[in-house]
Amino acid sequence: MSEYVMDNIERKYLENMSAGVVLSSPSENGPYTSSIHCFYYAVLLFMKHRLAHVDHAISYTEQEERAKTSQEGGSHDYIINELANRMITSDKNVRVFKQDIRSLKQKRVLADYGEMIFSQEESLECRAQAEGLINDIKRYTRIAV
């Protein structure tokens, strides 16, 4: 039996989730807005990790190369669509997944580039959204054996 070794993308996904949790913890004038960035990128990195390990996997290098030439609206949309194409569930669940990840992405754009300041409540909502998306990815995709 071989020992599991975590790759760097998986490690980065976990680091982003952990950072988001820390940033969403109660504090006076907490850096809640910054947590949104962490939660979104945790999900994006988990999608990249899963895409590299499912049936009909795409290596990290290939993901980067294909995303550069993708006509799907950018590298993030490419990853979202490729992972969604490998989900083993109903079309409705895939549609809801894509809506939820795009909603979290939109919040990340507001957090990173807009004037909006997120509250702790909004940060915790994004955390729950990220955790739900990660659970859906685990539930609806299978690791290749």
C-alpha positions in Angstrom: 0.0 0.0 0.0 1.5 3.4 -1.0 1.4 6.4 1.2 -0.6 9.4 0.0 1.5 12.5 -0.9 -0.2 15.8 -1.1 0.7 17.9 -4.2 1.3 21.6 -4.1 -2.1 22.6 -5.6 -3.9 20.6 -3.0 -1.7 22.2 -0.3 -2.5 25.7 -1.7 -6.2 25.0 -1.7 -6.0 24.0 2.0 -3.9 27.0 2.8 -6.4 29.3 1.2 -9.3 27.7 3.1 -7.4 28.1 6.4 -6.5 31.7 5.7 -10.1 32.5 4.9 -11.2 30.9 8.1 -8.7 33.0 10.1 -9.7 36.2 8.3 -13.4 35.5 8.9 -12.9 35.1 12.7 -14.4 37.7 14.9 -12.2 40.8 15.4 -12.6 44.5 15.6 -12.6 45.8 12.0 -11.7 42.3 10.8 -10.2 41.7 7.4 -13.4 40.0 6.3 -13.2 41.3 2.7 -9.9 39.6 2.2 -11.4 36.3 3.3 -13.6 36.3 0.2 -10.5 36.1 -2.0 -9.2 33.2 0.0 -12.5 31.2 -0.1 -12.9 31.7 -3.9 -9.3 30.7 -4.7 -9.6 27.7 -2.3 -12.5 26.4 -4.5 -10.7 27.2 -7.8 -7.5 25.4 -6.6 -9.6 22.4 -5.5 -11.2 22.3 -8.9 -7.8 22.3 -10.6 -6.6 19.6 -8.2 -9.7 17.4 -8.8 -9.5 18.0 -12.6 -5.9 16.6 -12.5 -7.1 13.4 -10.7 -10.5 12.4 -12.1 -11.2 10.1 -15.0 -10.1 11.8 -18.2 -7.9 14.0 -16.1 -6.0 17.0 -17.4 -2.6 17.6 -15.9 -1.8 21.0 -14.3 0.5 21.9 -17.2 -2.2 21.0 -19.7 -4.8 22.9 -17.8 -2.6 26.0 -18.0 -1.9 25.6 -21.7 -5.6 25.0 -22.6 -6.8 27.8 -20.5 -4.6 30.3 -22.3 -6.2 29.4 -25.6 -9.7 28.8 -24.3 -12.6 30.6 -25.9 -14.6 30.1 -22.7 -14.1 33.5 -21.1 -10.8 33.1 -19.3 -8.8 30.5 -17.4 -11.2 30.3 -14.4 -14.2 29.7 -16.7 -12.2 27.0 -18.5 -11.5 25.2 -15.2 -15.2 25.6 -14.1 -16.5 24.2 -17.4 -14.0 21.3 -17.7 -14.8 20.2 -14.1 -18.5 20.5 -14.7 -18.2 18.4 -17.8 -16.8 15.6 -15.6 -19.5 15.7 -12.9 -21.5 12.6 -12.5 -24.9 14.0 -11.5 -28.0 15.6 -13.0 -27.9 18.5 -15.4 -29.8 20.6 -12.7 -27.0 19.9 -10.1 -24.3 20.9 -12.6 -26.2 24.1 -13.5 -26.6 25.0 -9.7 -22.9 24.2 -9.2 -21.9 26.6 -12.0 -24.2 29.3 -10.7 -22.8 29.0 -7.2 -19.2 29.1 -8.3 -19.8 32.1 -10.5 -21.7 33.8 -7.7 -18.6 33.3 -5.4 -16.4 34.5 -8.2 -18.4 37.7 -8.6 -18.1 38.3 -4.8 -14.4 37.8 -5.1 -14.2 40.4 -7.9 -16.1 42.9 -5.7 -13.8 42.1 -2.8 -10.6 42.4 -4.8 -11.5 45.4 -7.1 -14.6 47.1 -5.9 -15.3 49.6 -3.1 -17.5 47.1 -1.2 -16.4 46.1 2.3 -17.7 42.7 3.4 -19.1 42.1 6.9 -18.3 39.1 9.0 -21.7 37.7 8.2 -21.1 38.0 4.5 -17.6 36.4 5.0 -19.1 33.5 6.8 -21.7 33.1 4.0 -18.9 32.9 1.5 -17.1 30.3 3.6 -20.3 28.2 3.7 -20.7 28.6 0.0 -17.0 27.5 -0.6 -17.4 24.5 1.7 -20.6 23.5 -0.1 -18.9 23.8 -3.5 -16.0 21.7 -2.4 -18.4 19.1 -1.0 -20.3 19.1 -4.3 -17.0 18.5 -6.2 -16.2 15.6 -4.0 -19.7 14.2 -4.3 -20.1 14.6 -8.1 -16.6 13.6 -9.3 -14.6 10.4 -8.9 -10.9 10.1 -8.5 -9.3 7.9 -11.2 -7.9 4.6 -9.9 
